[in-house]
Amino acid sequence: MSSVVAVPASYAQERFWFLEQLAGGPPPHTMHLALELTGPLDVPAFHAALQRVVARHESLRTTLRPVGGRPRQVIADELAVALPVIDIGPGEVEAHAAEHARRAFDGPLVRSEMLRIAPDRHVWLLAVHHAICDGWSVGVLLDELSAAYRGAELPPLQLQYADHALWQRALVERGELDRGIAYWAQSLAGAPPLLELPVDRRRPSVRGYQGALLAVDPPPAALSRLARELRATPYTAMLAAFALLLHRVSGAEDLVIGTTHAGRDRPETEALIGCFANTLPLRVQVRPREGFRDLLARARETVLAAHEHASVPFDRIVHAVNPTRTPGHNPLFQVMLDAEPLSSGRLHLDGIEITPLTVLDRRVSLFDLSLTVTGDAHLLAEYSTELFETPTATSLLACLRPLLSAAVTHPTRPITELPLLDTHDRARILATPPSVPRPTPEPCTTSALQPTPDQKMSGGSPLTPESRMPSVLRASPEPCTPSAPWFTPELRTRNALRSAPQPHTPSASPLTPEPRTSSAPRLALEPPTPSPVAVMSGSERLTYAELCLAADRLAGQLGQRGVGPGSLVAVCCDRSPEAIIAIQGVLRAGAAYLAIEPDQPAERIADLLGHAAPAAVLTTARYATAQHATGLPPDALVVTLAETSHQVSSAENALVVALTETGAPGEPAQAWPEAGPDDLAYVMFTSGSTGRPKGVEVTRGGLEAYVAADLVAYGLNSEDRVLQFGSLGFDLSAEEIFPCLAAGAALVLRSDDMLDSPQTFLETVARLGVTVAHLPTSYLNLLCAAIAEDGAPVPESLRLVVIGSEPADPAQLARWRQVAPSVRLAHAYGVTEASMVSAIAHLDASTDRARVTIGRAIPGTEIHLLDGELEPVPDGVPGEIHIGGLGLARGYLRAPGATADRFIPHPFATGRRLYRTGDIGRRFADGSLEFVRRADNQISLRGYRIEPAEPESVLRRHRSVRDAAVTVRAGNLVAYLVPSEEGETSARAIRVHAARLLPGHLVPAAYVWLPSLPRTGSGKIDTQALPDPVPARADRAELSGETQHALAEIWCEVLGVAEVGPDDDFFDLGGHSLLAAQVAARMRRRLGVSAGVRLIFQHPRLADVADAVDRATASPGPEIATATRLRASRALAAAVGDTPELAELLRGLGGDPR
């Protein structure tokens, strides 16, 4: 092949060349043809005819070669096309054809092979690079090949493809396409850059174009009739149908769908072979309440307008719109609808029967998903296997037929009401709700749990003099009476739970289980001697016998005051043995407990207590102050747990429950009030969408069902030691406490010091012999980094970690499995409104899915994925998660409107209810579930579910704020504020105001002032348009010294900011406790100092941290951060804007967290 001329490449050729350089692998842009030829084929004559066609068209003799960084067409004056004949068996044809299609080009951009199956049976394979050919060109090639094989003369060509490339560039340079370019810029302004389809795998950073083909059921004939009524083409009807499908499976209302325009507006180009086809991005906006007829009419307008400006090259459109570009996806659109050109020619060879073959194993996909309408009105789908698993792609595309059948039958019916499932699939899904498998509990080996000398458990043995626990609990002369029921609520014994777990029959389970009598066997009626340890707190040990006796006495005192079934008792305690006694005593009395975090702002505590109106408030002497009693009803009883009856002065509405004297008031009653499964177990307040917290009423039956499932799923037994990590005011604490006590295991209360650093946490877990830990996902990530990067040892005792509250990252879980392969990992998904946990996943196997599975529903629970019409969605299609079954809460405390809004009538079972979670999930073909996103504005941050309306409401109450929006940026809560006319824009003043009224995790970490809040067309706040917070410090002082520079580098890395100064405050920059732990870990590695998170809380200013490090380095001594004690005001504590654990840490430093 000799080169004779080089000319500029066309815009399409430039793009293909660039994409191929980017992919770095075999060319994905290949036109491939496979035709079976049956009959007496003259192979030499066929080869000669093919050579004649190549000689006629310069494009078939063209290669692309870079000159000065841009490709140019290099046209050979002649090119001999090989046609090797390969003998092959019938069963080998498809694989060989697929390999031929995927093979990279070496020199010429066209290749051909003839497969000989038998003397009169051949398969012709042709592969042509898209840069020199398009769909129309294939028809031209086949027509000319037919004529050449017959020996006919072919008319001379007036133009060649190179002439078209030069003409196209001249149009752009003369400005003749400016009007069209302006049209596309306006049409696509504000279009979403990426269509988020429900994919299975993470989008790769660079596309590899790996894909597969799938045959799809053809559209109903009625679609063409409807198109004719509206004077639309069949292609336009399919465009509307494709938009309908994409909207229903993704929820997107603003769609950009690619299509191909022939690009042969000049008649003389119709006989040419070359890449004339132009790609057009069609923007179709779907209105969910409109009918398909309206959608089709609007799609027709879109197509007509686009074709008026179809001569604008796609690259010029991209340049005009200037979207965000990433090698991970196509710009402007990621889905394609194409149709075979109507004028495509066919191969006609005398005496030869010709059958087109579809190579389904081509393994290439140019887009995320594309649909091609073939010449015989069938549909072929091409999908990216880098994103989709085959069952998901099949399920998504299967929705097209029922959608279209209903759409053409009821063209004015709202789009949201059109079914995604046919009758058979709907019945199948409803008949097989997902349920969690029932694994056999794995026994713990005693060797792994052998206590160290300071862990020896001897029931009833004396405690150290420094112990806070009352002496009467050390040796109980009065065992718990068998007639006194022990609450876990009405639980069977562990053996009964394991031998007969609650059957999972959601289709038949009543909404609320039938009441059960208290005669069923209960846990710890007669604790063994010596009694095993129930609660561990530092050096203190509380046995089951001691816990039982203390709870009995407290229950007796409460009963004498009229507390019983139907009563609500607030427990305002920190994490301590007293808190466990208080909770068990309340439940023992037949009442329900309301956990109140004592370190919240006083006004919020008063608001919660005022709303709940509890019959009594239990607290310790430390918190028995006037500000914590504010807002109580006049007849409420404030009960204080104290070591002696003289510790707290009694007031008219205060009662001291003394637990240190033998024979103290409140001895166990002989008969206890009956509390059934319909009675409440506890009330937990959650963030409220109305701006006020909502109290969720969880029943004893719901808690019992969860505990039973927990024991089976995790295999808890009496040898376990379960870490109590969560705050008592959040339901993670109930998830930890009740299964542990039901299993007879030891509950290990987490201390403040454990959070000082990941290393400290792991060391303490090992020293205390913890076997099971429930952790927020983000904290597991910290531990993983400490093990992998700092060499922290994995505790030998730890056998199981359960994560939840936040979506898990598959990459982080893979890393955990690598650094801690001996520790089982599970994920618990649930909501407070359904007794904490509704689905459990065991995450021992690796996966390449984009998101981590949340498993299957636990026994006694049903989970349905429903669309907006409360209809089930197919596998792989996102739907809102609805939960029902035994764990369903009663509702919201004194909020019938909110209860009716979220607890809805069961659409498939009369007389029962489902809870609308607001979570969007998917179900896979194997029945496992996946959390996708929130349907509303609710935020999941560091283990907390946050309704932005609550902090927004508080922020708007400040005189300086006219409007407010709260969202998450880079893992922090950020407030966007519009100033009022009279106020001043002081972020610190607003933070102090928010901290006075909100718990720490609801206080934003950063504040951004805007002239107005951006809004969507529907009037909602456009959170995507809110800017990222940028610390503005024009007066920032210069860093000095090596330590300050090293710390600044660490802070920038962890906080994600460009620069910091010596006077910058860690928390003002968006820091929180988990980020402080990351800073401490990096300081340990880079600076060689053992600094815990408390150093950051003591010295949030960078210069102060540097000074502390320098002092510690200069003088040998104990670990940093032991010299001073923090006296933090409520404003400072809230300025951190963090979790309740922060307040506990402040107390550990000796300061006043209030």
Helices and strands as residue ranges (DSSP letters): E 3-8, H 11-23, E 30-38, H 43-56, G 58-61, E 62-67, E 70-76, E 85-87, G 90-92, H 93-102, E 110-118, E 121-129, G 130-132, H 135-150, H 161-173, H 178-187, E 211-216, H 221-229, H 234-250, E 254-261, G 267-269, E 278-285, H 292-308, H 314-321, E 335-339, E 353-356, E 369-373, E 379-384, H 390-398, H 400-409, G 415-417, H 423-431, G 453-455, G 471-473, H 494-499, E 533-537, E 540-543, H 544-560, E 568-572, H 577-588, E 592-595, H 602-612, E 616-620, G 621-623, H 626-629, E 637-642, E 654-658, E 680-686, E 694-699, H 700-714, E 721-724, H 732-742, E 746-749, G 752-756, H 758-768, E 772-776, H 777-790, E 800-804, H 810-819, E 824-829, G 832-834, E 839-842, E 853-857, E 861-866, E 879-885, E 891-892, H 896-902, E 903-905, E 913-923, E 929-934, E 939-941, E 944-946, H 949-956, E 961-969, E 972-979, H 987-997, G 1000-1002, E 1006-1009, G 1023-1025, H 1041-1055, H 1073-1087, H 1093-1098, H 1102-1114, H 1130-1136, H 1140-1148
